[in-house]
Every structure is written in C-alpha cells, then in structure tokens.
C-alpha cells in the first residue's frame, strides 16, 4: 500500500486491523502512525484503549493479549509497536497466526525503518496490502511536499517561495513542516505565502544561519564560514539539520559545475538544474570555486561527519573539521 492510499482509507474510516508502517523518513512514518492513532482512539479514552510496546523489549504474548482485549467506551483499541524491525526473529513467527486472523476490535500498528520481505510475516502483510513504506523524498519532490503542507495549514504557497524554502531548509521534512507552520502564522489572514514572506521569516530563524554557512563554504571563505558555524551551534537542533542542508547545497553545486563544463548558458543551466533565478547567480559563482573531481571527497566527508554526529561525536570539533576541510580544499 502506498502512503497516499493509507491516507485515503484513514479519511474514509476504512482502517484495517493491522499495518506495518516503515521507511527511511522517520518524520513521515511517525506522523502517519500518530494520525492513525488519532483517527481510531479519542484522546478522552486513550488511557483505556492504547498500548505501547518497543521492539527489543516487547514480548509477543503481551502484544497479542493486548490486541485481543476488548476496547472500553470505544469501538476499537490501538496497539503500537515502535521499532518493530528490532523484534527478535522468532517473534515474527509467533505473530504470524495473529496476522492471518487479527481481532476486528483492535488495530495493531507496527512502526519501523527496514523490513525483510523474505520473511513469511512480511509476505503475509504484503499480500493483504498492509505494508506501507515511506521512502525518503528526493530533492525534486520537496516543492510538492511543501505545497501539500501549506494546503494543510489553509494556505497556498507561491512556487518561487516553495523553492526558496527548500533552498534555505534543505531536505529535513520535520524542519520544513515546522517552518511552514511559522509561515502560516506569520501570514495571518492572508491565504498566500510569498517569497517575501520566506525572506522575512528566514532573517529571524536558524534556517538563515544554515543558508549563510552553506554559502560561505561554497565561496570557500573560511573565516566567514567559521564565524557562521559558531552562530549555528548556538541552536542545539541545528547541527542535525545542517548536514542535510549542506549535502543538498553541494549536490546542487556539483550538478551546476558539470553543466558549466558543457558550456551551456546560465539560463539553460538554471533550467536543467531546476534552480530558481533568485539563487542562480550565487550558485554559479560558488560552483566555479570547485572542480568536479573534488565533489566525491566532499560528499564522503559529509557522510562521515553525519555518521559521527549520530553516534554521539563531539559536534563542534566534527563540524569545524568539516568546514575547514571543504573551505581549505583538504
């Protein structure tokens, strides 16, 4: 089942007794799960009709017992198993019988990142259309995501403003969604979000700091980049969105550098690379500071830094080394 199909059946109230919702983008997965829970169980009766388990710690007998328990003051119960891809191998075998004959009075939700479709458990779910995968959105899908998020806030967003927001925020969907909520509040009664609104909001938020850092690194201005990094590091959440934003920025520089070597006109480069004219001049100038041969090394450094940050490495040291290496061409 595709995510949009899950959204449709949920809107109609035709929710199945169980789903396995998974994918690389934790924000989309988490939100889909929470929306389903909200559709099935009223907050007033959640204490009676909601059970939460975690993959490694969960016991299959308790999950099944909870799923077989009748709801109280409601039509259905919800049993949520987070990090379900961490369940022991034998747990899937034990759950298979329940999957084949689930309780109609419950909705058993499994939430995870990856699955092994060779297992009979997952084959059975796939057969019933109960596997829902949320793939990581590609850069060219982000404007569409922003448009839908704006509509959910009761707004429409100008295409230029959407591209600008992507450029500022990168591909962190949680950050993009949060910025759209702020933009919606910023616009007040107005129904349209414009590029001027994005510019005005960016000057007061962390996305502007990340954008300034990416631009300084693209210009290989080490002093300015280091100063901007210190500003970014004042926000405890910023380092986690920073790598994604930098990766997107340097992917764009790499694409543009390749097109420049084909001797294409600036307008044609902008069209093929899908760069808004507002940003094109700056991207062209920054691309000239790099050779195509340098980009594989830059992407490798970004990947390694991301892994180190996620494993608890010292943020400031790792990011300073990254900025220095890219700006100095090491």
C-alpha positions as CSV (number, residue, x, y, z in Angstrom):
1,X,0.0,0.0,0.0
2,X,1.2,3.5,-0.9
3,X,1.2,6.3,1.7
4,X,-1.4,8.2,-0.2
5,X,-3.7,5.1,-0.2
6,X,-3.3,4.8,3.6
7,X,-4.3,8.5,3.9
8,X,-7.4,7.8,1.8
9,X,-8.6,4.8,3.7
10,X,-8.0,6.6,7.0
11,X,-10.0,9.6,5.8
12,X,-12.9,7.3,5.0
13,X,-12.6,5.4,8.3
14,X,-11.9,2.1,6.5
15,X,-8.9,1.3,8.7
16,X,-7.6,-2.3,8.7
17,X,-7.0,-4.3,11.9
18,X,-3.2,-4.0,11.4
19,X,-0.5,-2.3,9.4
20,X,3.3,-2.3,9.3
21,X,4.4,1.3,8.6
22,X,8.1,1.8,7.9
23,X,10.6,3.8,5.9
24,X,13.8,5.9,5.9
25,X,12.0,9.1,6.7
26,X,11.1,8.8,10.4
27,X,9.1,12.1,10.3
28,X,6.7,10.8,7.7
29,X,6.4,7.4,9.4
30,X,5.9,8.9,12.8
31,X,3.2,11.3,11.6
32,X,1.3,8.6,9.7
33,X,1.2,6.5,12.8
34,X,0.1,9.3,15.0
35,X,-2.6,10.3,12.6
36,X,-3.9,6.7,12.5
37,X,-3.9,6.6,16.3
38,X,-5.8,9.8,16.4
39,X,-8.4,8.6,14.0
40,X,-9.1,5.4,15.9
41,X,-8.9,6.4,19.6
42,X,-10.3,9.5,21.1
43,X,-7.8,11.3,23.5
44,X,-10.5,11.1,26.2
45,X,-10.4,7.3,26.2
46,X,-6.7,6.7,25.2
47,X,-5.7,5.5,28.7
48,X,-8.1,2.6,28.3
49,X,-7.6,1.8,24.6
50,X,-4.0,2.4,23.8
51,X,-0.9,0.2,24.5
52,X,2.6,0.9,23.5
53,X,5.5,-1.6,23.1
54,X,9.1,-1.3,21.9
55,X,10.7,-3.9,19.6
56,X,13.6,-5.3,21.6
57,X,11.8,-5.2,25.0
58,X,8.4,-6.4,23.8
59,X,7.0,-9.9,24.5
60,X,4.9,-11.3,21.7
61,X,2.4,-12.8,24.2
62,X,1.8,-9.3,25.7
63,X,1.3,-7.8,22.3
64,X,-1.2,-10.4,21.2
65,X,-3.0,-10.4,24.6
66,X,-3.4,-6.6,24.3
67,X,-4.6,-6.9,20.7
68,X,-7.2,-9.4,21.8
69,X,-8.5,-7.3,24.7
70,X,-11.9,-5.7,24.1
71,X,-12.0,-1.9,23.9
72,X,-13.6,0.2,26.7
73,X,-16.0,3.0,25.8
74,X,-14.8,2.9,22.2
75,X,-15.2,0.8,19.0
76,X,-11.5,-0.2,18.8
77,X,-8.2,-0.4,20.7
78,X,-4.8,0.6,19.3
79,X,-1.6,-1.4,20.0
80,X,1.5,0.4,18.7
81,X,4.8,-1.5,18.5
82,X,7.6,1.0,17.9
83,X,11.0,-0.1,16.5
84,X,9.2,-3.2,15.3
85,X,12.1,-4.0,13.0
86,X,14.1,-4.8,16.1
87,X,11.8,-7.6,17.2
88,X,13.6,-11.0,17.6
89,X,13.4,-13.3,14.5
90,X,11.2,-15.8,16.4
91,X,8.7,-13.1,17.3
92,X,7.6,-12.7,13.7
93,X,6.8,-16.4,13.5
94,X,4.8,-16.2,16.7
95,X,2.9,-13.2,15.3
96,X,2.1,-14.9,12.0
97,X,-1.0,-16.6,13.3
98,X,-2.4,-13.3,14.6
99,X,-1.7,-11.6,11.3
100,X,-3.7,-14.3,9.5
101,X,-6.6,-13.8,11.8
102,X,-6.5,-10.4,13.5
103,X,-9.0,-9.1,16.0
104,X,-11.6,-6.7,14.4
105,X,-11.8,-4.8,17.7
106,X,-8.2,-3.7,17.5
107,X,-5.7,-2.0,15.2
108,X,-2.2,-3.4,15.7
109,X,0.4,-0.9,14.3
110,X,4.0,-1.9,13.7
111,X,6.4,1.0,13.2
112,X,10.0,0.6,11.9
113,X,12.7,1.6,9.4
114,X,13.6,-1.5,7.4
115,X,11.9,-4.9,6.8
116,X,13.0,-8.2,5.4
117,X,10.4,-9.1,2.8
118,X,11.8,-12.7,2.6
119,X,10.1,-13.5,5.9
120,X,6.6,-15.1,5.7
121,X,5.3,-12.5,8.2
122,X,6.0,-9.6,5.8
123,X,4.9,-11.6,2.8
124,X,1.5,-12.1,4.5
125,X,1.2,-8.4,5.3
126,X,2.2,-7.5,1.7
127,X,-0.5,-9.9,0.4
128,X,-3.1,-8.1,2.4
129,X,-1.8,-4.6,1.3
130,X,-0.8,-3.9,4.9
131,X,2.8,-2.9,4.3
132,X,3.1,0.9,4.0
133,X,6.6,2.3,3.0
134,X,7.5,5.9,3.3
135,X,10.6,6.5,1.1
136,X,12.9,9.4,1.6
137,X,11.8,12.2,-0.6
138,X,14.1,13.3,-3.4
139,X,15.0,16.9,-3.8
140,X,12.7,17.4,-6.8
141,X,9.7,16.1,-4.6
142,X,10.2,18.7,-1.9
143,X,8.3,21.5,-3.5
144,X,5.3,19.2,-3.8
145,X,5.6,18.2,-0.2
146,X,5.7,21.9,0.8
147,X,2.6,22.7,-1.3
148,X,0.7,19.9,0.5
149,X,1.9,21.1,3.9
150,X,0.8,24.6,3.1
151,X,-2.6,23.5,2.0
152,X,-3.0,21.5,5.3
153,X,-2.4,24.9,7.0
154,X,-5.1,26.5,4.9
155,X,-2.6,28.4,2.7
156,X,-1.3,28.2,-0.8
157,X,2.4,28.8,-1.4
158,X,3.9,30.5,-4.4
159,X,6.2,28.1,-6.4
160,X,9.2,30.5,-6.0
161,X,8.6,30.7,-2.2
162,X,8.4,26.9,-2.1
163,X,11.8,26.5,-3.9
164,X,13.3,29.2,-1.7
165,X,12.2,27.4,1.4
166,X,13.7,24.2,0.2
167,X,16.9,26.0,-0.6
168,X,17.0,27.5,2.9
169,X,16.0,24.4,4.9
170,X,17.3,21.5,2.9
171,X,15.5,18.2,2.9
172,X,14.7,17.9,6.6
173,X,11.0,17.4,6.4
174,X,10.4,18.0,10.1
175,X,12.1,21.4,9.7
176,X,10.2,22.2,6.6
177,X,6.9,21.4,8.2
178,X,7.8,23.5,11.3
179,X,8.8,26.4,9.1
180,X,5.6,26.2,7.2
181,X,3.6,26.4,10.4
182,X,5.6,29.5,11.3
183,X,5.0,31.0,7.9
184,X,1.3,30.3,8.2
185,X,1.1,32.1,11.5
186,X,3.3,34.9,10.0
187,X,0.9,35.4,7.1
188,X,-2.1,35.7,9.5
189,X,-5.3,36.2,7.5
190,X,-3.6,36.2,4.1
191,X,-4.1,32.9,2.2
192,X,-0.9,33.1,0.1
193,X,2.7,32.6,1.2
194,X,5.1,34.6,-0.9
195,X,8.8,34.7,-1.5
196,X,8.9,37.9,0.5
197,X,7.4,36.1,3.5
198,X,10.1,33.4,3.3
199,X,12.8,36.0,3.2
200,X,11.3,37.9,6.1
201,X,11.0,34.8,8.2
202,X,14.4,33.5,7.3
203,X,16.1,36.6,8.7
204,X,14.7,35.7,12.2
205,X,15.3,31.9,12.2
206,X,18.0,29.3,12.2
207,X,17.4,28.4,8.6
208,X,19.0,31.7,7.6
209,X,22.1,30.8,9.6
210,X,22.4,27.5,7.9
211,X,22.0,29.1,4.5
212,X,24.7,31.7,5.2
213,X,27.0,28.9,6.3
214,X,26.4,26.9,3.2
215,X,27.0,30.0,1.0
216,X,30.3,30.9,2.9
217,X,31.5,27.3,2.4
218,X,30.5,27.4,-1.3
219,X,32.6,30.6,-1.6
220,X,35.4,28.9,0.3
221,X,35.5,31.8,2.7
222,X,36.9,30.1,5.8
223,X,36.8,33.0,8.2
224,X,33.2,33.8,7.4
225,X,32.2,30.1,7.4
226,X,33.8,29.5,10.9
227,X,32.0,32.6,12.3
228,X,28.7,31.5,10.9
229,X,29.2,28.0,12.2
230,X,29.5,29.3,15.8
231,X,26.1,31.1,15.3
232,X,24.6,27.8,14.0
233,X,25.9,25.9,17.0
234,X,24.1,28.1,19.4
235,X,20.9,26.2,18.4
236,X,21.1,22.7,19.8
237,X,18.9,21.3,17.0
238,X,20.7,23.0,14.1
239,X,23.7,20.5,13.7
240,X,21.2,17.7,12.9
241,X,19.6,19.6,10.0
242,X,22.9,21.1,8.9
243,X,24.4,18.0,7.2
244,X,21.3,17.5,5.1
245,X,21.3,21.2,4.0
246,X,25.0,21.2,3.2
247,X,24.7,17.9,1.2
248,X,21.8,19.4,-0.8
249,X,23.8,22.6,-1.4
250,X,26.9,20.8,-2.6
251,X,24.9,18.4,-4.8
252,X,23.5,21.4,-6.5
253,X,27.0,22.9,-6.9
254,X,28.2,19.6,-8.4
255,X,25.3,19.5,-10.9
256,X,25.9,23.1,-11.9
257,X,29.7,22.6,-12.3
258,X,29.1,19.7,-14.6
259,X,26.7,21.7,-16.7
260,X,29.1,24.7,-16.8
261,X,31.7,22.4,-18.4
262,X,29.3,21.7,-21.2
263,X,29.4,25.5,-22.0
264,X,25.7,25.9,-21.5
265,X,24.2,29.4,-21.0
266,X,23.3,30.5,-17.5
267,X,19.5,30.3,-18.2
268,X,19.9,26.7,-19.6
269,X,21.9,25.7,-16.5
270,X,19.2,27.1,-14.3
271,X,16.5,25.3,-16.2
272,X,18.3,21.9,-16.3
273,X,19.4,22.1,-12.6
274,X,15.9,23.4,-11.6
275,X,17.4,26.4,-9.8
276,X,15.3,29.4,-9.1
277,X,16.6,32.6,-10.8
278,X,16.8,34.3,-7.4
279,X,19.6,31.9,-6.4
280,X,21.2,31.2,-9.8
281,X,23.9,33.9,-9.9
282,X,25.2,32.9,-6.4
283,X,25.2,29.2,-7.3
284,X,27.1,29.8,-10.5
285,X,29.7,31.9,-8.7
286,X,30.2,29.2,-5.9
287,X,30.4,26.4,-8.4
288,X,33.4,28.0,-10.1
289,X,35.3,27.5,-6.8
290,X,35.4,23.7,-7.2
291,X,36.4,21.2,-9.7
292,X,34.2,18.2,-10.4
293,X,37.0,15.9,-9.1
294,X,36.6,17.5,-5.6
295,X,32.9,16.6,-5.1
296,X,33.2,12.9,-4.3
297,X,35.6,13.7,-1.5
298,X,33.2,16.4,-0.2
299,X,30.3,14.0,-0.2
300,X,32.4,11.4,1.6
301,X,33.3,13.9,4.3
302,X,29.7,14.9,4.7
303,X,28.6,11.3,5.1
304,X,31.4,10.5,7.6
305,X,30.5,13.6,9.7
306,X,26.9,12.7,9.7
307,X,27.7,9.2,11.0
308,X,30.0,10.6,13.7
309,X,27.3,13.1,14.8
310,X,24.7,10.4,15.0
311,X,27.0,8.2,17.1
312,X,27.5,10.9,19.6
313,X,30.7,12.5,18.4
314,X,31.7,16.0,19.6
315,X,29.6,18.4,17.5
316,X,31.8,21.4,17.4
317,X,35.0,19.6,16.7
318,X,33.5,17.5,13.9
319,X,31.8,20.4,12.2
320,X,34.8,22.7,12.5
321,X,36.9,20.0,10.8
322,X,34.3,19.6,8.1
323,X,34.2,23.4,7.4
324,X,37.9,23.7,7.4
325,X,38.4,20.7,5.1
326,X,36.0,21.9,2.5
327,X,37.0,25.6,2.6
328,X,40.7,24.8,2.5
329,X,40.4,22.0,0.0
330,X,41.9,19.3,2.2
